[in-house]
Amino acid sequence: MVVLKGKSVFGDICMGELFFYRRGESVIKRHKIDDADAETARFKKAKEEAKEQLLKLYEKALHEVGEDNAAIFEIHRMMLDDEDYCESVENIIRSQFVNAEYAVGVTADNFAEMFSSMDDAYMQARAADVRDISERIVKILSGADALGSGGLSSPAIIAADDLAPSETVQLDRSKVLGFVMQNGSANSHTAILGRSMGIPSVIGVGEGLSAEHDGKFAIVDGFDGVVYIDPDAETVSKLEQKRRNASRRKELLQELKGKESVTLDGRKIKIYANIGNVSDTVFALQNDAEGIGLFRSEFLYLENDDFPTEEQQFAAYKAAAEKMSGKKVIIRTLDIGADKQAPYFGLDKEENPALGFRAIRICLTRTDIFKTQLRAILRAALYGNISVMFPMIISVDELRRAKSIMEEAKSELRAENIPFKEEVETGIMIETPAAVMISDELAKEADFFSVGTNDLTQYTLAIDRQNQKLEPFYDAHHPAVLKMIEIAANNAHKEGKWIGICGELGADLLLTERFLQMSIDELSVSPSMVLEVRKKVRETDLSKF
């Protein structure tokens, strides 16, 4: 038995096989083959597997973002059967006696170059499509298939060094039992995803976790931050009992569904959920969230190879609003940059990306991207209770400029006779000491505040929250952080505005009473923590303080 100690990011227990995340190879190697027929058969088999993957992706997208946005997967399926494309691959294999991966790569380059040289914009766009389908086939042939493309065939515990945001969005969440990471911090996106999904997650277990453990039976104890690989019978028995106890606690929490989040002395607070995409609304509703306090819209950008269109965004926001059936859905506008990178943005490498070109700074500079998103949000607001929230605001001028661009988006929609909601509640994230110190002025311009405690703690303490070595110094309970939250709350209330917390501290049960004392109006937490926080609120008596 191998025992690995790490840091817990979600308390629960799971058991199953370890599956090491496999990243695709970026270089296609050319080598000679002896049997052209066998190699051609390999290609045909990989092509059929790719078509099956695309059918599953189509069905998933159809459910989550609608028929129009799912259509691209049907187009890719048809392209895989294109005679010219298939003949090119097979001819290269047979004439040059080379491996199928190389033949597919050469065909992709040739066809992409041909499409790119055409005058028609639609045909030019097909260059990216042919590269996409070719990459899918090459990954299958090389055994380097990504999880999002079907590499995870059955439920398993995901193991890796760490996962980037662009990788987490590709996961088939229905097959993820838990996470075990060699590295990572409590604020990494793997950790956030684990909390959001309510699955056992342990990070920072170190080099003791290696690819040689792939496929082995393991137990993840997310309560104590311990991973057991090839556990003995006694350990299995002990942890099965621990899991049964945890299940009974969950069952008791279910009794809180439908009940108010109100203290013993009558103080009410709203408990919302943080989500990363439309499918996460299922977790929010299952856990009886009263609304969505943070829709991380950047994940629409991270899961695409190009800027998501207005229609694609509109479909996602509309679906979220409709699924929440009139409950509030707060959409945070694009927060790309720092640790969340999408290559097609073409952002420069920065020495201090967390202090660099990110979030609202990109939006106010590249207004075409920003306006496309705002148009989609305004249109979707007709179908539910949508609010918009701007991240990383540090000045009144930035907020006014953002609101001005929103008014431009409204004017455009009016001129084009496209229906939209005229009045949409508009708030800002409080994530920097600068925003806190001028929160009295910002409260005059914003409809509400939402405190992003992850970044507020990082900027207040001058500690990189992604740096695992600095975790011993990272104190989210630091008096300075709590005082800043209180300052922002007081200034919001002076102007008659409401304030919430959407960072990880919102789910910190050690601080729930403190936030209630500050008169925080709303806590937005991972869906799995909604009922836990409600229980804590209902057990609190503020008259004793």
C-alpha positions as CSV (number, residue, x, y, z in Angstrom):
1,M,0.0,0.0,0.0
2,V,1.2,3.5,-0.9
3,V,0.1,6.3,1.3
4,L,0.4,9.9,0.0
5,K,-0.4,13.0,2.1
6,G,-1.5,16.2,0.5
7,K,-3.9,19.1,1.0
8,S,-7.6,18.5,1.0
9,V,-9.8,20.8,-1.1
10,F,-13.1,19.0,-0.8
11,G,-14.0,16.7,2.1
12,D,-15.5,13.4,0.9
13,I,-14.3,9.9,0.0
14,C,-14.1,8.1,-3.3
15,M,-12.8,4.7,-4.4
16,G,-11.8,3.6,-7.9
17,E,-9.1,3.3,-10.5
18,L,-6.5,6.0,-11.0
19,F,-6.5,7.5,-14.5
20,F,-3.4,9.6,-15.4
21,Y,-4.3,12.6,-17.5
22,R,-2.6,12.2,-20.9
23,R,-1.7,15.3,-22.9
24,G,-1.5,14.9,-26.7
25,E,1.8,15.0,-28.5
26,S,2.5,18.2,-30.4
27,V,5.0,16.7,-32.8
28,I,4.0,14.0,-35.4
29,K,6.9,11.7,-36.1
30,R,7.3,10.0,-39.5
31,H,8.4,6.4,-39.8
32,K,8.3,3.7,-42.4
33,I,5.8,0.8,-42.2
34,D,5.8,-2.6,-43.9
35,D,2.1,-3.3,-44.3
36,A,0.1,-0.5,-46.0
37,D,-3.1,-2.4,-45.8
38,A,-2.8,-2.7,-42.0
39,E,-1.9,1.0,-41.7
40,T,-4.9,2.0,-43.8
41,A,-7.1,-0.1,-41.6
42,R,-5.7,1.7,-38.5
43,F,-6.6,5.0,-40.1
44,K,-10.2,3.9,-40.9
45,K,-10.7,2.5,-37.4
46,A,-9.4,5.8,-35.8
47,K,-11.7,7.7,-38.1
48,E,-14.8,5.8,-37.0
49,E,-13.8,6.3,-33.3
50,A,-13.5,10.0,-34.0
51,K,-17.0,10.0,-35.5
52,E,-18.4,8.3,-32.4
53,Q,-16.7,10.9,-30.2
54,L,-18.2,13.7,-32.3
55,L,-21.6,12.2,-32.0
56,K,-21.4,12.2,-28.2
57,L,-20.1,15.8,-28.3
58,Y,-23.0,16.8,-30.5
59,E,-25.5,15.3,-28.2
60,K,-23.9,16.9,-25.1
61,A,-23.8,20.3,-26.8
62,L,-27.3,20.0,-28.1
63,H,-28.5,19.6,-24.5
64,E,-26.3,22.4,-23.1
65,V,-26.1,25.1,-25.8
66,G,-28.7,24.4,-28.4
67,E,-28.9,23.0,-31.9
68,D,-27.2,26.0,-33.7
69,N,-24.0,25.7,-31.5
70,A,-24.0,21.9,-31.6
71,A,-24.0,21.9,-35.4
72,I,-20.2,22.3,-35.7
73,F,-19.8,18.7,-34.4
74,E,-22.1,17.4,-37.1
75,I,-20.1,19.3,-39.7
76,H,-16.9,17.7,-38.4
77,R,-18.5,14.2,-38.6
78,M,-19.3,14.9,-42.3
79,M,-15.8,16.2,-43.0
80,L,-14.4,12.9,-41.7
81,D,-16.2,11.1,-44.6
82,D,-15.0,13.5,-47.3
83,E,-13.7,11.4,-50.2
84,D,-10.9,13.7,-51.1
85,Y,-9.7,13.9,-47.5
86,C,-9.8,10.1,-47.0
87,E,-8.2,9.4,-50.4
88,S,-5.3,11.8,-49.6
89,V,-4.5,10.0,-46.3
90,E,-4.7,6.5,-47.8
91,N,-2.6,7.5,-50.9
92,I,0.1,8.9,-48.7
93,I,0.2,5.8,-46.6
94,R,0.3,3.5,-49.7
95,S,2.7,5.5,-51.9
96,Q,5.2,6.5,-49.2
97,F,4.8,3.5,-46.8
98,V,4.5,5.9,-43.9
99,N,2.5,5.7,-40.6
100,A,-1.1,6.9,-40.5
101,E,-0.3,9.8,-38.1
102,Y,2.1,11.3,-40.5
103,A,-0.3,10.9,-43.5
104,V,-3.1,12.6,-41.6
105,G,-0.8,15.4,-40.6
106,V,0.4,16.1,-44.1
107,T,-3.2,15.9,-45.4
108,A,-4.3,18.4,-42.7
109,D,-1.6,20.8,-43.7
110,N,-2.4,20.5,-47.4
111,F,-6.1,21.0,-47.0
112,A,-5.8,23.8,-44.5
113,E,-3.5,25.7,-46.8
114,M,-6.0,25.2,-49.7
115,F,-8.9,26.5,-47.7
116,S,-6.9,29.4,-46.3
117,S,-6.0,30.6,-49.8
118,M,-9.7,30.8,-50.9
119,D,-11.5,34.2,-51.2
120,D,-14.7,33.0,-49.6
121,A,-14.7,33.7,-45.8
122,Y,-16.8,30.6,-45.1
123,M,-14.3,28.3,-46.9
124,Q,-11.4,30.0,-45.2
125,A,-12.9,29.1,-41.8
126,R,-12.9,25.4,-42.9
127,A,-9.1,25.4,-42.5
128,A,-9.5,25.4,-38.7
129,D,-12.1,22.6,-39.0
130,V,-9.8,20.3,-41.0
131,R,-7.0,20.8,-38.5
132,D,-9.4,20.0,-35.7
133,I,-10.7,16.7,-37.1
134,S,-7.1,15.7,-38.1
135,E,-5.8,16.4,-34.6
136,R,-8.6,14.3,-33.2
137,I,-7.6,11.3,-35.4
138,V,-3.9,11.7,-34.7
139,K,-4.6,11.7,-30.9
140,I,-6.6,8.4,-31.2
141,L,-3.9,6.8,-33.4
142,S,-1.1,7.8,-31.0
143,G,-3.0,6.9,-27.8
144,A,-2.7,10.4,-26.6
145,D,-6.4,11.1,-26.7
146,A,-7.4,13.9,-24.4
147,L,-10.0,13.3,-21.7
148,G,-12.5,15.6,-23.3
149,S,-12.3,13.6,-26.5
150,G,-13.2,10.3,-25.0
151,G,-9.9,9.1,-23.4
152,L,-11.8,8.5,-20.1
153,S,-14.1,5.6,-21.0
154,S,-15.3,4.8,-17.5
155,P,-15.6,6.6,-14.1
156,A,-12.1,7.1,-12.5
157,I,-10.0,9.2,-10.2
158,I,-8.1,11.8,-12.3
159,A,-4.4,12.0,-11.5
160,A,-2.0,14.5,-12.9
161,D,0.8,17.0,-12.1
162,D,-1.9,19.7,-12.2
163,L,-4.6,20.7,-14.7
164,A,-4.8,24.1,-16.5
165,P,-8.2,25.8,-16.8
166,S,-8.3,24.9,-20.5
167,E,-7.9,21.3,-19.6
168,T,-10.5,21.2,-16.8
169,V,-13.2,22.4,-19.1
170,Q,-12.7,19.5,-21.4
171,L,-13.4,16.8,-18.8
172,D,-16.4,14.6,-19.0
173,R,-17.6,15.4,-15.5
174,S,-19.9,12.4,-15.3
175,K,-16.9,10.2,-15.3
176,V,-14.8,12.0,-12.7
177,L,-14.8,10.3,-9.2
178,G,-12.2,12.6,-7.7
179,F,-8.9,14.4,-8.2
180,V,-5.3,13.7,-7.1
181,M,-2.7,16.3,-8.1
182,Q,1.1,16.2,-7.6
183,N,1.1,20.0,-7.4
184,G,-1.5,22.7,-7.3
185,S,-2.9,25.1,-4.7
186,A,-6.2,25.4,-2.9
187,N,-7.1,28.2,-5.3
188,S,-6.1,26.3,-8.5
189,H,-8.8,25.6,-11.0
190,T,-8.6,21.9,-10.3
191,A,-9.4,22.7,-6.7
192,I,-12.3,25.0,-7.7
193,L,-13.7,22.4,-10.0
194,G,-13.5,19.7,-7.3
195,R,-15.4,21.9,-4.9
196,S,-17.9,22.9,-7.6
197,M,-18.7,19.2,-8.4
198,G,-18.6,18.1,-4.8
199,I,-16.1,15.4,-5.3
200,P,-13.1,14.3,-3.2
201,S,-10.0,16.2,-4.2
202,V,-6.4,16.2,-2.8
203,I,-3.6,18.3,-4.2
204,G,0.1,18.7,-3.5
205,V,0.8,15.0,-2.9
206,G,4.2,15.4,-4.6
207,E,6.4,13.1,-6.8
208,G,5.2,10.0,-4.9
209,L,2.3,10.0,-7.3
210,S,3.6,8.8,-10.7
211,A,2.3,7.3,-14.0
212,E,3.2,3.8,-12.8
213,H,0.1,4.0,-10.6
214,D,-2.1,4.4,-13.6
215,G,-5.0,1.9,-13.5
216,K,-4.4,0.9,-9.8
217,F,-7.2,0.9,-7.3
218,A,-7.1,3.9,-5.0
219,I,-9.0,5.6,-2.2
220,V,-9.1,9.4,-1.9
221,D,-9.8,10.7,1.6
222,G,-10.7,14.3,0.9
223,F,-11.4,14.9,4.6
224,D,-7.9,14.3,5.8
225,G,-6.1,14.9,2.4
226,V,-4.7,11.4,2.1
227,V,-4.6,9.1,-0.9
228,Y,-4.2,5.3,-0.5
229,I,-3.0,3.3,-3.6
230,D,-3.5,-0.4,-3.5
231,P,-4.9,-0.2,0.1
232,D,-5.1,-3.2,2.3
233,A,-8.4,-4.8,3.4
234,E,-8.3,-3.1,6.8
235,T,-7.9,0.4,5.2
236,V,-10.7,-0.2,2.7
237,S,-13.0,-1.3,5.5
238,K,-12.2,1.7,7.7
239,L,-12.7,4.2,4.9
240,E,-15.9,2.5,3.7
241,Q,-17.3,3.2,7.2
242,K,-16.1,6.7,7.0
243,R,-17.8,7.2,3.7
244,R,-21.1,5.7,5.0
245,N,-21.0,8.2,7.9
246,A,-20.4,11.1,5.4
247,S,-23.4,9.9,3.4
248,R,-25.6,10.0,6.4
249,R,-24.6,13.6,7.0
250,K,-25.4,14.4,3.4
251,E,-28.9,12.8,3.8
252,L,-29.5,15.0,6.9
253,L,-28.5,18.1,4.9
254,Q,-31.1,17.2,2.3
255,E,-33.8,18.1,4.9
256,L,-32.7,21.7,4.6
257,K,-33.9,21.9,1.0
258,G,-36.7,24.4,0.5
259,K,-36.0,26.1,3.9
260,E,-34.9,29.7,4.3
261,S,-31.3,30.7,5.0
262,V,-32.2,32.6,8.2
263,T,-30.5,32.8,11.6
264,L,-32.1,31.9,14.9
265,D,-32.8,35.6,15.5
266,G,-34.3,36.2,12.1
267,R,-31.5,37.6,9.9
268,K,-31.9,36.4,6.3
269,I,-29.2,35.9,3.8
270,K,-29.2,34.6,0.3
271,I,-27.1,31.6,-0.6
272,Y,-26.2,31.3,-4.3
273,A,-23.9,29.0,-6.2
274,N,-20.8,29.6,-8.3
275,I,-20.7,27.9,-11.7
276,G,-18.4,27.6,-14.6
277,N,-20.8,26.6,-17.4
278,V,-24.4,25.8,-18.2
279,S,-24.2,22.2,-17.1
280,D,-23.2,23.3,-13.6
281,T,-26.7,24.7,-13.1
282,V,-27.7,21.0,-12.5
283,F,-25.4,20.9,-9.4
284,A,-26.8,24.3,-8.3
285,L,-30.4,23.2,-8.5
286,Q,-29.7,19.8,-6.9
287,N,-28.3,21.6,-3.9
288,D,-31.1,24.1,-3.7
289,A,-29.1,27.2,-4.5
290,E,-31.2,30.3,-4.4
291,G,-29.5,31.7,-7.5
292,I,-26.2,31.9,-9.3
293,G,-23.9,34.4,-7.7
294,L,-21.1,33.9,-10.2
295,F,-21.3,32.5,-13.7
296,R,-17.6,32.3,-14.8
297,S,-18.2,33.3,-18.4
298,E,-14.5,32.9,-19.3
299,F,-14.9,29.2,-19.5
300,L,-16.8,29.7,-22.8
301,Y,-13.6,31.2,-24.1
302,L,-11.3,28.6,-22.6
303,E,-13.2,25.7,-24.2
304,N,-13.1,27.2,-27.7
305,D,-10.3,27.4,-30.2
306,D,-11.5,30.9,-31.3
307,F,-13.6,33.7,-29.9
308,P,-17.1,32.4,-29.1
309,T,-19.7,34.1,-31.3
310,E,-22.5,36.3,-30.0
311,E,-25.0,33.5,-30.9
312,Q,-22.9,30.9,-29.0
313,Q,-22.8,33.1,-25.9
314,F,-26.4,34.0,-26.2
315,A,-27.5,30.4,-26.3
316,A,-25.4,29.5,-23.1
317,Y,-26.6,32.5,-21.1
318,K,-30.2,32.0,-22.2
319,A,-30.0,28.3,-21.2
320,A,-28.6,29.1,-17.8
321,A,-31.3,31.7,-17.2
322,E,-34.1,29.3,-18.3
323,K,-32.7,26.4,-16.2
324,M,-32.7,28.6,-13.1
325,S,-36.4,29.5,-13.7
326,G,-36.4,33.1,-12.6
327,K,-33.7,32.8,-9.9
328,K,-31.0,35.4,-10.2
329,V,-28.0,34.5,-12.5
330,I,-25.1,36.9,-12.2
331,I,-22.8,36.7,-15.2
332,R,-19.2,37.9,-14.7
333,T,-17.9,39.3,-17.9
334,L,-14.7,37.9,-19.5
335,D,-11.9,37.3,-16.9
336,I,-9.2,36.0,-19.1
337,G,-5.6,36.6,-18.3
338,A,-3.2,35.7,-15.4
339,D,-3.6,31.9,-14.9
340,K,-6.5,31.7,-17.4
341,Q,-5.0,31.8,-20.9
342,A,-6.6,31.2,-24.3
343,P,-3.9,31.2,-27.0
344,Y,-6.0,32.8,-29.7
345,F,-6.2,36.0,-27.6
346,G,-2.5,36.5,-28.5
347,L,-1.6,38.0,-25.1
348,D,2.0,38.9,-24.5
349,K,4.0,37.0,-22.0
350,E,4.2,39.0,-18.8
351,E,6.6,39.0,-15.8
352,N,3.7,39.5,-13.4
353,P,0.5,38.2,-15.2
354,A,-1.7,38.5,-12.1
355,L,-0.9,42.2,-12.1
356,G,-1.1,42.5,-15.9
357,F,-3.4,42.6,-18.9
358,R,-6.5,40.8,-17.7
359,A,-10.2,40.9,-17.1
360,I,-11.8,44.4,-17.5
361,R,-8.4,45.7,-18.8
362,I,-8.7,43.5,-21.9
363,C,-12.4,44.3,-22.3
364,L,-11.9,48.1,-22.2
365,T,-9.0,47.8,-24.7
366,R,-10.5,45.3,-27.1
367,T,-14.1,46.6,-27.0
368,D,-15.2,44.5,-30.0
369,I,-14.8,41.3,-27.8
370,F,-16.5,43.0,-24.8
371,K,-19.4,44.4,-26.8
372,T,-20.1,41.0,-28.4
373,Q,-20.4,39.5,-24.9
374,L,-22.6,42.3,-23.6
375,R,-24.9,42.0,-26.6
376,A,-25.4,38.3,-25.8
377,I,-26.0,39.0,-22.1
378,L,-28.6,41.7,-22.8
379,R,-30.4,39.5,-25.3
380,A,-30.4,36.5,-22.9
381,A,-31.7,38.7,-20.0
382,L,-35.2,38.6,-21.6
383,Y,-35.4,34.9,-20.7
384,G,-34.7,35.1,-16.9
385,N,-33.3,37.1,-14.0
386,I,-29.8,38.0,-15.3
387,S,-27.4,40.5,-13.8
388,V,-24.0,41.5,-15.1
389,M,-20.8,41.9,-13.1
390,F,-17.5,43.5,-14.2
391,P,-14.3,42.0,-12.7
392,M,-11.1,43.7,-11.6
393,I,-12.5,47.3,-11.4
394,I,-10.1,49.6,-9.7
395,S,-11.5,53.0,-10.5
396,V,-14.8,54.9,-11.1
397,D,-13.6,55.8,-14.6
398,E,-13.3,52.1,-15.5
399,L,-16.8,51.3,-14.3
400,R,-18.2,54.3,-16.2
401,R,-16.4,53.2,-19.4
402,A,-17.7,49.7,-19.0
403,K,-21.3,50.9,-18.5
404,S,-20.9,53.2,-21.5
405,I,-19.9,50.3,-23.8
406,M,-23.0,48.5,-22.5
407,E,-25.1,51.4,-23.6
408,E,-23.4,51.3,-27.0
409,A,-24.4,47.6,-27.2
410,K,-28.0,48.5,-26.4
411,S,-28.0,51.2,-29.1
412,E,-26.7,48.7,-31.7
413,L,-29.4,46.1,-30.7
414,R,-32.1,48.8,-31.0
415,A,-30.9,49.8,-34.4
416,E,-30.9,46.2,-35.6
417,N,-34.4,45.6,-34.1
418,I,-33.0,42.7,-31.9
419,P,-35.0,42.2,-28.7
420,F,-33.1,42.7,-25.4
421,K,-33.7,43.7,-21.8
422,E,-33.3,47.5,-21.3
423,E,-32.6,47.5,-17.5
424,V,-30.1,44.9,-16.3
425,E,-28.7,45.1,-12.8
426,T,-25.0,45.9,-13.0
427,G,-22.4,45.2,-10.4
428,I,-18.7,44.9,-9.9
429,M,-16.2,42.6,-8.3
430,I,-14.3,44.0,-5.3
431,E,-11.0,42.2,-5.7
432,T,-8.3,44.8,-5.0
433,P,-7.4,47.1,-2.1
434,A,-7.9,50.0,-4.6
435,A,-11.5,49.0,-5.1
436,V,-12.0,48.7,-1.3
437,M,-10.6,52.1,-0.6
438,I,-12.9,53.9,-3.1
439,S,-15.9,51.6,-2.5
440,D,-17.8,54.6,-1.2
441,E,-17.5,56.2,-4.7
442,L,-18.0,52.9,-6.6
443,A,-21.2,52.2,-4.6
444,K,-22.7,55.4,-6.2
445,E,-22.2,53.9,-9.7
446,A,-22.8,50.2,-9.2
447,D,-26.0,48.3,-8.3
448,F,-24.2,45.8,-6.2
449,F,-20.8,44.5,-5.0
450,S,-19.5,41.0,-5.0
451,V,-16.2,40.4,-3.1
452,G,-13.8,38.1,-4.9
453,T,-11.9,37.0,-1.8
454,N,-9.3,34.8,-3.7
455,D,-7.8,37.8,-5.5
456,L,-8.5,40.3,-2.7
457,T,-6.4,38.1,-0.4
458,Q,-3.7,37.7,-3.0
459,Y,-3.4,41.5,-3.6
460,T,-3.8,42.5,0.0
461,L,-1.1,40.1,1.2
462,A,1.2,40.4,-1.8
463,I,1.2,36.6,-2.2
464,D,0.8,34.7,-5.4
465,R,-2.2,32.4,-4.6
466,Q,-1.0,29.9,-7.3
467,N,2.4,29.5,-5.8
468,Q,2.3,26.3,-3.7
469,K,5.5,27.3,-1.8
470,L,3.7,30.3,-0.4
471,E,0.7,28.5,1.0
472,P,2.1,28.6,4.6
473,F,2.1,32.4,4.3
474,Y,-1.3,32.7,2.6
475,D,-3.7,33.6,5.4
476,A,-7.2,34.1,4.1
477,H,-8.3,34.9,7.6
478,H,-5.8,37.8,7.9
479,P,-7.3,40.7,9.8
480,A,-6.5,43.1,6.9
481,V,-8.6,41.0,4.5
482,L,-11.6,40.8,6.8
483,K,-11.4,44.6,7.5
484,M,-11.4,45.3,3.8
485,I,-14.5,43.2,3.3
486,E,-16.2,45.1,6.2
487,I,-15.3,48.5,4.7
488,A,-16.8,47.5,1.4
489,A,-19.9,46.2,3.1
490,N,-20.4,49.4,5.1
491,N,-19.9,51.6,2.0
492,A,-22.3,49.5,-0.1
493,H,-25.0,49.7,2.6
494,K,-24.6,53.5,3.0
495,E,-25.7,53.8,-0.6
496,G,-28.5,51.3,-0.3
497,K,-26.7,48.7,-2.4
498,W,-26.3,45.0,-1.6
499,I,-23.1,43.1,-1.2
500,G,-22.2,39.5,-1.6
501,I,-19.1,37.3,-1.4
502,C,-18.3,34.9,-4.3
503,G,-14.8,33.9,-3.5
504,E,-13.8,30.7,-1.7
505,L,-14.2,32.4,1.8
506,G,-17.9,32.5,1.2
507,A,-18.0,28.7,2.0
508,D,-15.6,29.0,4.9
509,L,-17.8,27.9,7.8
510,L,-15.4,29.4,10.3
511,L,-16.2,32.9,8.9
512,T,-20.0,32.5,8.4
513,E,-20.9,34.2,11.7
514,R,-18.4,37.0,11.0
515,F,-19.9,37.7,7.6
516,L,-23.4,37.7,9.1
517,Q,-22.2,40.3,11.7
518,M,-20.9,42.4,8.8
519,S,-24.4,42.3,7.3
520,I,-23.2,40.6,4.1
521,D,-26.4,40.1,2.0
522,E,-25.4,37.1,-0.1
523,L,-22.9,34.2,-0.1
524,S,-22.1,32.5,-3.4
525,V,-20.4,29.2,-2.9
526,S,-19.6,25.9,-4.7
527,P,-22.9,24.1,-5.3
528,S,-21.8,21.3,-3.0
529,M,-21.5,23.7,-0.1
530,V,-24.9,25.5,-0.3
531,L,-26.6,23.3,2.2
532,E,-23.6,23.2,4.6
533,V,-23.6,27.0,4.7
534,R,-27.4,27.1,5.1
535,K,-27.1,24.8,8.1
536,K,-24.4,27.0,9.6
537,V,-26.6,30.1,9.1
538,R,-29.6,28.5,10.6
539,E,-27.6,27.5,13.7
540,T,-26.3,31.1,14.3
541,D,-27.8,33.5,16.8
542,L,-26.5,37.0,16.2
543,S,-28.2,38.4,19.3
544,K,-25.5,36.8,21.3
545,F,-22.8,38.9,19.7
